[in-house]
Amino acid sequence: MFDASTAGQVAFELEILRRFLIGCDRSGLNVPGYTEQLSGTLADGWGSFQSPHIPWPSTQLYEIMAVAQHYDVPTRLLDWTERSFVACYFAASSANLEIDSREMPRLAIWALDTTYAMHWKTVKVIRTPGGTSKNQAAQSGLFTTHEVKGYNPDDLYQVEALEDVEEIYSMTGSHTPLVKMTLPIEEAPALLDLCSRLGVDGSTLFPGFHGVAKSVRDWANVEVGVRPSQSLIQEYNEDGYDPDFH
């Protein structure tokens, strides 16, 4: 049964990483940052990482977490990029262009001022080596994470969104250290096209066949454009808004 305490959350995240590494071992996959020493610690149950007096996550696990995150394993890392058009690309390419609502949805990107990040106590900025992942290097990727430390073992774990962390506002020279920018979904194809013209597309951000295939799918989305879903068309027709809308 899942333990909802802070200690239970840390143990659960460690177990996710443990299972990821065991699977990689079985498949003969090399994981950056996974040293012989860490392998021994893993065999001992990773108890040394579960002390409330030691910050979680440990810096020793950053590279491993970055690799796991890349393959959609849930971690407490939050993906960022140092290039604005890369952020624009990901927002536009992940947008669902089949609209299911009468109100036009919006895509969003966030910008974080990290000038004073070295003074933050909870939020940590993580830059792993470029060799950790070729995709991360191509995307100028980095991460933030929320550190957990100094907790009582029975404390109830509380999820804290980045925008709710007080220190990013109090330790900054900017009035708006965290900015959210939005755009109507209907502009997503134009944004994808603009990113492509600037050399930012699936083939450059995901080197390899997967990236090339992704760039072709993005192109197809741009060509087809934003369109209403069948359920939305039916809803409009049933309400009699426009009998020719089909």
Secondary structure, DSSP 8 states (H G I E B T S, - for coil): ----BHHHHHHHHHHHHHHHHHHHHHHT---TT--HHHHHHHHTTSGGG--TTS-BS-GGGHHHHHHHHHTT---SEEEEES-HHHHHHHHHHTS--EE-SSS--EEEEEEE--TTGGG-SSEEEE---GGG-HHHHHTTEEEEEE-B-S--TT-B-----GGG-THHHHS-S-S-SEEEEEEEGGGHHHHHHHHHHTT-SHHHHSTTHHHHHHHHHHHHHHHH--EE-HHHHHHHHHHTS-TT--
